[in-house]
Structure formats: structure tokens, C-alpha cells
Amino acid sequence: MAECFELPAELTIYTAAEVRQLLLTWLGEQEAGGTEVAAIGASGVNDIDGAGLQLLGALSQTLAHQAMAWHFRNPSNALIEACQTLGSAAWLLPTSGAGAAA
């Protein structure tokens, strides 16, 4: 079971479907392992668009339904700016509880 899911450098419409599948597999492993806080590595994200932000919103909602807290590890400047633009700066806090801003 991977401790942290690392987001790719490109989180865009071109990669969102593939990243979604990888995230779902990883989340299944976390849930089976009894993980209470999911860590999402985000230091390498340098390109993110609306599809990437939608994927993160879906991740937030999925984890909220599973009552699992989550946080970004070392979010990149590109991710920070995108979250602030979206109005989801709560995602950037050290640990977002279930029901974090989406």
C-alpha cells in the first residue's frame, strides 16, 4: 500500500481519466488498509486546468463520503494558485476533514 499518492506534473483534461483510475485504485488500497488520512503529493504539479480541478473536487467528495480526512503534501505554486482561483483554498490546509470545501 502506497503511503502517499503523487499527482503527476500535468493534471489536465489530457491526463484526468488516467489519474482518476490510478487514484481510485490507490484509494481502494487505503480504505482496505484502514487509513484514516489520505496524503496526496502535489509538489510536482506544474500544469492544471479545469478537468484537473474537477478531479480534485471529486476526490474531496469521495473522501468525505468515506469519512476520510486528506491533505496535500507540498502543493506546488501552480496548484496553490488554481485552488485559490477556484475558491478551494481549504484544500491547502494541513488536513482537510470530511466535507472539506469542494
DSSP file (Angstrom, degrees, kcal/mol; ACC not computed):
  #  RESIDUE AA STRUCTURE BP1 BP2  ACC     N-H-->O    O-->H-N    N-H-->O    O-->H-N    TCO  KAPPA ALPHA  PHI   PSI    X-CA   Y-CA   Z-CA
    1    1 A M              0   0    0      0, 0.0     2,-0.3     0, 0.0    25,-0.0   0.000 360.0 360.0 360.0 125.0    0.0    0.0    0.0
    2    2 A A        -     0   0    0      1,-0.1     3,-0.1    24,-0.1    27,-0.0  -0.553 360.0-149.1 -74.5 133.7    1.5    3.3   -1.1
    3    3 A E  S    S+     0   0    0     -2,-0.3    36,-0.6     1,-0.2     2,-0.4   0.885  81.1  23.8 -69.1 -39.2    1.6    5.9    1.8
    4    4 A C  E    S-a   39   0A   0     34,-0.1     2,-0.6    36,-0.1    36,-0.2  -0.987  71.4-136.2-133.6 136.1    1.2    8.9   -0.5
    5    5 A F  E     -a   40   0A   0     34,-2.3    36,-3.0    -2,-0.4     2,-0.6  -0.832  23.2-146.4 -90.7 123.8   -0.4    9.3   -3.9
    6    6 A E  E     -a   41   0A   0     -2,-0.6    36,-0.2    34,-0.2    34,-0.0  -0.809   8.3-139.9 -94.3 119.5    1.8   11.5   -6.1
    7    7 A L        -     0   0    0     34,-3.1    37,-0.3    -2,-0.6     4,-0.1  -0.468  26.8-111.1 -70.9 148.3    0.0   13.7   -8.6
    8    8 A P        -     0   0    0      0, 0.0    -1,-0.1     0, 0.0    38,-0.1  -0.257  23.8-108.1 -75.8 168.6    1.6   14.0  -12.0
    9    9 A A  S    S+     0   0    0     36,-0.2    37,-2.6     1,-0.2    38,-1.9   0.867 110.9  51.5 -62.6 -37.2    3.2   17.1  -13.3
   10   10 A E  E     +d   47   0B   0     36,-0.2     2,-0.5    35,-0.2    38,-0.2  -0.911  59.5 172.1-108.8 115.3    0.3   17.5  -15.8
   11   11 A L  E     +d   48   0B   0     36,-3.5    38,-1.6    -2,-0.6    41,-0.4  -0.735  39.2 120.3-120.2  78.9   -3.2   17.4  -14.2
   12   12 A T  S >> S-     0   0    0     -2,-0.5     4,-2.2    36,-0.2     3,-1.5  -0.649  82.8 -78.3-132.2-177.9   -5.3   18.4  -17.2
   13   13 A I  T 34 S+     0   0    0      1,-0.3     4,-0.4    -2,-0.2    35,-0.0   0.784 126.9  58.9 -56.4 -27.8   -8.0   17.1  -19.5
   14   14 A Y  T 34 S+     0   0    0      1,-0.2    -1,-0.3     2,-0.1     4,-0.1   0.703 119.7  24.7 -77.4 -19.9   -5.4   15.0  -21.2
   15   15 A T  T <> S+     0   0    0     -3,-1.5     4,-2.7     2,-0.1     5,-0.3   0.515  94.4  94.6-119.7  -9.7   -4.4   13.1  -18.1
   16   16 A A  H  X S+     0   0    0     -4,-2.2     4,-2.5     1,-0.2     5,-0.2   0.866  85.5  49.6 -58.6 -42.7   -7.5   13.3  -15.8
   17   17 A A  H  > S+     0   0    0     -4,-0.4     4,-1.9     2,-0.2    -1,-0.2   0.924 114.5  44.5 -65.0 -43.5   -9.1   10.0  -16.8
   18   18 A E  H  > S+     0   0    0      2,-0.2     4,-2.1     1,-0.2    -2,-0.2   0.921 114.6  48.3 -65.8 -44.1   -5.8    8.1  -16.3
   19   19 A V  H  X S+     0   0    0     -4,-2.7     4,-2.9     1,-0.2    -2,-0.2   0.880 107.9  56.9 -64.5 -37.2   -5.1    9.8  -13.0
   20   20 A R  H  X S+     0   0    0     -4,-2.5     4,-2.7    -5,-0.3    -1,-0.2   0.932 107.1  47.8 -58.4 -46.8   -8.7    9.1  -11.9
   21   21 A Q  H  X S+     0   0    0     -4,-1.9     4,-2.1     1,-0.2    -1,-0.2   0.919 113.0  47.9 -61.4 -44.1   -8.2    5.4  -12.4
   22   22 A L  H  X S+     0   0    0     -4,-2.1     4,-2.5     1,-0.2    -1,-0.2   0.904 112.4  49.8 -63.1 -41.6   -4.9    5.4  -10.5
   23   23 A L  H  X S+     0   0    0     -4,-2.9     4,-3.2     2,-0.2     5,-0.2   0.916 109.0  51.5 -63.7 -43.4   -6.5    7.4   -7.7
   24   24 A L  H  X S+     0   0    0     -4,-2.7     4,-2.0     2,-0.2    -1,-0.2   0.906 111.6  47.2 -61.9 -41.4   -9.4    5.0   -7.4
   25   25 A T  H  X S+     0   0    0     -4,-2.1     4,-1.7     2,-0.2    -1,-0.2   0.939 114.3  47.0 -62.7 -47.0   -7.1    2.0   -7.2
   26   26 A W  H  X S+     0   0    0     -4,-2.5     4,-2.2     1,-0.2    -2,-0.2   0.907 110.8  51.8 -62.7 -43.0   -4.9    3.8   -4.6
   27   27 A L  H  X S+     0   0    0     -4,-3.2     4,-2.8     1,-0.2    -1,-0.2   0.880 106.1  54.8 -63.5 -37.3   -8.0    4.9   -2.5
   28   28 A G  H  X S+     0   0    0     -4,-2.0     4,-2.3    -5,-0.2    -1,-0.2   0.900 109.1  48.2 -60.8 -40.3   -9.2    1.3   -2.5
   29   29 A E  H  X S+     0   0    0     -4,-1.7     4,-1.8     2,-0.2    -2,-0.2   0.893 111.7  49.8 -65.5 -40.4   -5.9    0.2   -1.0
   30   30 A Q  H  <>S+     0   0    0     -4,-2.2     5,-2.6     2,-0.2     4,-0.3   0.922 112.1  47.2 -64.9 -43.7   -6.1    3.0    1.6
   31   31 A E  H ><5S+     0   0    0     -4,-2.8     3,-1.2     1,-0.2    -2,-0.2   0.917 112.0  49.9 -64.5 -43.5   -9.6    2.0    2.6
   32   32 A A  H 3<5S+     0   0    0     -4,-2.3    -1,-0.2     1,-0.3    -2,-0.2   0.825 110.2  51.8 -64.3 -31.0   -8.7   -1.7    2.8
   33   33 A G  T 3<5S-     0   0    0     -4,-1.8    -1,-0.3    -5,-0.2    -2,-0.2   0.452 115.6-115.0 -86.0  -0.5   -5.7   -0.8    4.9
   34   34 A G  T < 5 +     0   0    0     -3,-1.2    -3,-0.2    -4,-0.3    -2,-0.1   0.726  50.2 173.7  76.4  21.7   -7.8    1.2    7.4
   35   35 A T      < -     0   0    0     -5,-2.6    -1,-0.2    -6,-0.2     3,-0.1  -0.409  17.7-172.1 -64.3 134.8   -6.1    4.5    6.5
   36   36 A E  S    S+     0   0    0      1,-0.3    33,-1.8    -2,-0.1     2,-0.4   0.674  72.6  40.2-101.2 -22.4   -7.8    7.5    8.2
   37   37 A V  E    S- b   0  69A   0     31,-0.2     2,-0.5    -7,-0.1    33,-0.3  -0.981  72.6-150.4-132.3 121.0   -5.9   10.3    6.5
   38   38 A A  E     - b   0  70A   0     31,-2.9    33,-2.1    -2,-0.4     2,-0.5  -0.767   9.5-151.8 -91.8 130.1   -5.0   10.2    2.8
   39   39 A A  E     -ab   4  71A   0    -36,-0.6   -34,-2.3    -2,-0.5     2,-0.6  -0.890   6.6-164.9-104.0 128.8   -1.9   12.1    1.7
   40   40 A I  E     -ab   5  72A   0     31,-2.8    33,-2.9    -2,-0.5     2,-0.3  -0.944  14.1-142.2-116.4 110.9   -1.7   13.5   -1.8
   41   41 A G  E     +ab   6  73A   0    -36,-3.0   -34,-3.1    -2,-0.6    33,-0.2  -0.569  31.0 162.3 -72.8 128.7    1.7   14.5   -3.0
   42   42 A A    >   +     0   0    0     31,-2.5    34,-1.8    -2,-0.3     3,-0.9   0.196  36.1 108.2-135.8  16.2    1.4   17.6   -5.1
   43   43 A S  T 3  S+     0   0    0     30,-0.4    34,-0.2    32,-0.2    31,-0.1   0.782  81.6  51.1 -70.3 -25.8    4.9   19.2   -5.3
   44   44 A G  T 3  S+     0   0    0    -37,-0.3     2,-0.5    32,-0.1    -1,-0.2   0.480  75.5 118.2 -92.3  -2.3    5.4   18.2   -9.0
   45   45 A V    <   +     0   0    0     -3,-0.9    33,-0.5     1,-0.2    34,-0.5  -0.512  22.6 152.4 -68.9 117.3    2.1   19.7  -10.4
   46   46 A N        +     0   0    0    -37,-2.6     2,-0.4    -2,-0.5   -36,-0.2   0.456  63.0  43.3-123.3  -5.6    3.1   22.4  -12.8
   47   47 A D  E     +d   10   0B   0    -38,-1.9   -36,-3.5     2,-0.0     2,-0.4  -0.937  63.6 159.7-143.8 117.8    0.1   22.3  -15.2
   48   48 A I  E     +d   11   0B   0     -2,-0.4   -36,-0.2   -38,-0.2     2,-0.2  -1.000   7.8 174.9-140.6 138.8   -3.5   22.1  -14.0
   49   49 A D     >  -     0   0    0    -38,-1.6     4,-2.3    -2,-0.4     5,-0.2  -0.597  52.8 -72.0-128.2-168.9   -6.8   23.0  -15.7
   50   50 A G  H  > S+     0   0    0      1,-0.2     4,-2.5     2,-0.2     5,-0.2   0.858 129.1  53.0 -58.5 -38.4  -10.5   22.8  -15.0
   51   51 A A  H  > S+     0   0    0      2,-0.2     4,-2.1     1,-0.2    -1,-0.2   0.896 109.2  49.6 -65.8 -39.2  -10.5   19.0  -15.6
   52   52 A G  H  > S+     0   0    0    -41,-0.4     4,-1.9     2,-0.2    -2,-0.2   0.899 111.9  48.1 -64.6 -40.8   -7.7   18.6  -13.0
   53   53 A L  H  X S+     0   0    0     -4,-2.3     4,-2.2     2,-0.2    -2,-0.2   0.878 109.5  53.1 -67.9 -37.2   -9.6   20.7  -10.5
   54   54 A Q  H  X S+     0   0    0     -4,-2.5     4,-2.5     2,-0.2    -2,-0.2   0.901 107.1  52.6 -62.7 -39.9  -12.8   18.8  -11.1
   55   55 A L  H  X S+     0   0    0     -4,-2.1     4,-2.3     1,-0.2    -2,-0.2   0.915 109.7  48.1 -61.5 -43.0  -10.9   15.6  -10.4
   56   56 A L  H  X S+     0   0    0     -4,-1.9     4,-2.4     2,-0.2    -1,-0.2   0.866 110.4  52.4 -66.4 -35.5   -9.6   17.0   -7.1
   57   57 A G  H  X S+     0   0    0     -4,-2.2     4,-2.2     2,-0.2    -2,-0.2   0.909 109.9  48.0 -64.3 -42.0  -13.2   18.1   -6.3
   58   58 A A  H  X S+     0   0    0     -4,-2.5     4,-2.7     2,-0.2    -2,-0.2   0.890 110.3  52.6 -64.9 -39.3  -14.4   14.6   -6.9
   59   59 A L  H  X S+     0   0    0     -4,-2.3     4,-2.6     2,-0.2     5,-0.2   0.931 108.4  50.7 -60.1 -45.9  -11.6   13.3   -4.7
   60   60 A S  H  X S+     0   0    0     -4,-2.4     4,-2.0     1,-0.2    39,-0.4   0.912 112.8  45.7 -58.3 -44.4  -12.6   15.6   -1.9
   61   61 A Q  H  X S+     0   0    0     -4,-2.2     4,-2.2     2,-0.2    -2,-0.2   0.904 111.6  51.6 -67.7 -41.6  -16.3   14.4   -2.2
   62   62 A T  H  X S+     0   0    0     -4,-2.7     4,-1.4     1,-0.2    -2,-0.2   0.933 112.1  46.0 -60.0 -46.8  -15.3   10.7   -2.3
   63   63 A L  H  <>S+     0   0    0     -4,-2.6     5,-2.9     1,-0.2    -1,-0.2   0.859 109.5  55.0 -66.9 -34.7  -13.2   11.0    0.7
   64   64 A A  H ><5S+     0   0    0     -4,-2.0     3,-1.3    -5,-0.2    -1,-0.2   0.912 107.4  50.0 -62.6 -41.9  -15.9   13.0    2.6
   65   65 A H  H 3<5S+     0   0    0     -4,-2.2    -1,-0.2     1,-0.3    -2,-0.2   0.792 111.7  48.4 -66.8 -27.4  -18.3   10.2    1.9
   66   66 A Q  T 3<5S-     0   0    0     -4,-1.4    -1,-0.3    -5,-0.2    -2,-0.2   0.382 111.8-123.8 -90.1   3.2  -15.8    7.7    3.2
   67   67 A A  T < 5 +     0   0    0     -3,-1.3     2,-0.5     1,-0.2    -3,-0.2   0.859  64.2 143.2  54.5  38.6  -15.2    9.9    6.3
   68   68 A M      < -     0   0    0     -5,-2.9    -1,-0.2    -6,-0.1   -31,-0.2  -0.935  44.6-140.5-111.2 127.8  -11.5   10.0    5.5
   69   69 A A  E     -b   37   0A   0    -33,-1.8   -31,-2.9    -2,-0.5     2,-0.3  -0.405  24.8-175.1 -76.2 161.5   -9.5   13.2    6.0
   70   70 A W  E     -bC  38  96A   0     26,-2.3    26,-3.8   -33,-0.3     2,-0.3  -0.979  11.8-174.2-153.3 163.1   -6.9   14.2    3.4
   71   71 A H  E     -b   39   0A   0    -33,-2.1   -31,-2.8    -2,-0.3     2,-0.4  -0.988  27.7-111.7-156.5 156.6   -4.2   16.7    2.8
   72   72 A F  E     -b   40   0A   0     19,-0.6     2,-0.6    21,-0.5   -31,-0.2  -0.723  25.8-140.2 -85.8 139.8   -1.8   17.8    0.1
   73   73 A R  E    S-b   41   0A   0    -33,-2.9   -31,-2.5    -2,-0.4   -30,-0.4  -0.919  78.5 -21.7 -98.6 120.5    1.9   17.2    0.7
   74   74 A N  S    S-     0   0    0     -2,-0.6    -1,-0.2   -33,-0.2     2,-0.0   0.925  80.8-148.5  49.5  62.9    4.0   20.2   -0.5
   75   75 A P        -     0   0    0      0, 0.0   -32,-0.2     0, 0.0    -1,-0.1  -0.357  15.0-120.3 -63.3 139.1    1.5   21.7   -3.0
   76   76 A S     >  -     0   0    0    -34,-1.8     4,-2.5     1,-0.1     5,-0.2  -0.247  22.8-108.2 -71.9 164.6    3.2   23.4   -6.0
   77   77 A N  H  > S+     0   0    0      1,-0.2     4,-2.7     2,-0.2     5,-0.2   0.880 120.5  55.8 -61.4 -38.2    2.7   27.0   -6.7
   78   78 A A  H  > S+     0   0    0    -33,-0.5     4,-2.0     1,-0.2    -1,-0.2   0.908 110.3  44.6 -61.7 -41.4    0.6   26.1   -9.8
   79   79 A L  H  > S+     0   0    0    -34,-0.5     4,-2.6   -37,-0.2     5,-0.2   0.901 112.0  52.1 -70.2 -40.6   -1.8   24.0   -7.6
   80   80 A I  H  X S+     0   0    0     -4,-2.5     4,-2.4     1,-0.2    -2,-0.2   0.940 111.5  46.7 -60.0 -47.6   -2.0   26.7   -4.9
   81   81 A E  H  X S+     0   0    0     -4,-2.7     4,-2.4     1,-0.2    -1,-0.2   0.903 112.5  50.0 -62.4 -41.7   -2.9   29.3   -7.5
   82   82 A A  H  X S+     0   0    0     -4,-2.0     4,-2.2    -5,-0.2    -1,-0.2   0.917 111.6  47.8 -64.7 -43.1   -5.5   27.0   -9.1
   83   83 A C  H  X>S+     0   0    0     -4,-2.6     5,-2.9     2,-0.2     4,-1.2   0.896 112.4  49.2 -65.3 -39.6   -7.1   26.2   -5.7
   84   84 A Q  H  <5S+     0   0    0     -4,-2.4    -1,-0.2    -5,-0.2    -2,-0.2   0.899 111.3  49.7 -65.7 -39.8   -7.2   29.9   -4.7
   85   85 A T  H  <5S+     0   0    0     -4,-2.4    -2,-0.2     1,-0.2    -1,-0.2   0.894 112.1  48.2 -64.0 -40.2   -8.8   30.8   -8.1
   86   86 A L  H  <5S-     0   0    0     -4,-2.2    -1,-0.2    -5,-0.2    -2,-0.2   0.717 115.1-116.5 -71.8 -22.0  -11.4   28.0   -7.7
   87   87 A G  T  <5S+     0   0    0     -4,-1.2     3,-0.2    -5,-0.2    -3,-0.2   0.696  83.3 117.8  88.8  22.0  -12.2   29.2   -4.1
   88   88 A S    > < +     0   0    0     -5,-2.9     3,-1.9    -6,-0.2     4,-0.3  -0.238  17.7 135.9-114.6  42.9  -11.0   25.9   -2.6
   89   89 A A  G >   +     0   0    0      1,-0.3     3,-1.9    -6,-0.2     4,-0.3   0.730  61.6  75.8 -62.8 -20.8   -8.1   27.2   -0.5
   90   90 A A  G >  S+     0   0    0      1,-0.3     3,-1.3    -3,-0.2    -1,-0.3   0.789  83.4  67.0 -61.1 -25.8   -9.4   25.0    2.3
   91   91 A W  G <  S+     0   0    0     -3,-1.9   -19,-0.6     1,-0.2    -1,-0.3   0.756  93.4  60.4 -62.8 -23.1   -7.8   22.1    0.3
   92   92 A L  G <  S+     0   0    0     -3,-1.9    -1,-0.2    -4,-0.3    -2,-0.2   0.513  79.6 107.0 -87.3  -5.3   -4.4   23.7    1.1
   93   93 A L  S <  S-     0   0    0     -3,-1.3   -21,-0.5    -4,-0.3     3,-0.2  -0.360  88.9-103.3 -69.5 155.2   -4.7   23.4    4.9
   94   94 A P  S    S+     0   0    0      0, 0.0     2,-0.4     0, 0.0    -1,-0.1   0.849 105.9  11.6 -51.3 -41.8   -2.6   20.7    6.5
   95   95 A T        -     0   0    0    -24,-0.1     2,-0.6    -5,-0.1   -24,-0.2  -0.952  68.4-157.7-141.1 120.5   -5.5   18.3    7.0
   96   96 A S  B     -C   70   0A   0    -26,-3.8   -26,-2.3    -2,-0.4     4,-0.1  -0.857  19.7-144.6 -95.5 122.7   -8.9   18.7    5.3
   97   97 A G    >   -     0   0    0     -2,-0.6     3,-1.2   -28,-0.2   -33,-0.1  -0.192  40.3 -63.2 -77.4 175.0  -11.6   16.8    7.2
   98   98 A A  T 3  S+     0   0    0      1,-0.3    -1,-0.2   -31,-0.1   -34,-0.1  -0.341 126.5  30.8 -57.4 136.2  -14.6   15.1    5.7
   99   99 A G  T 3  S+     0   0    0    -39,-0.4    -1,-0.3     1,-0.2     3,-0.1   0.680  83.8 167.1  86.7  18.2  -16.8   17.6    4.0
  100  100 A A    <   -     0   0    0     -3,-1.2    -1,-0.2   -40,-0.2   -36,-0.1  -0.175  52.4 -67.4 -60.8 160.8  -13.9   20.0    3.1
  101  101 A A              0   0    0      1,-0.2    -1,-0.2   -40,-0.0   -41,-0.1  -0.180 360.0 360.0 -52.0 137.5  -14.6   22.7    0.6
  102  102 A A              0   0    0     -3,-0.1    -1,-0.2   -15,-0.1   -14,-0.1   0.358 360.0 360.0-120.8 360.0  -15.4   21.4   -2.9
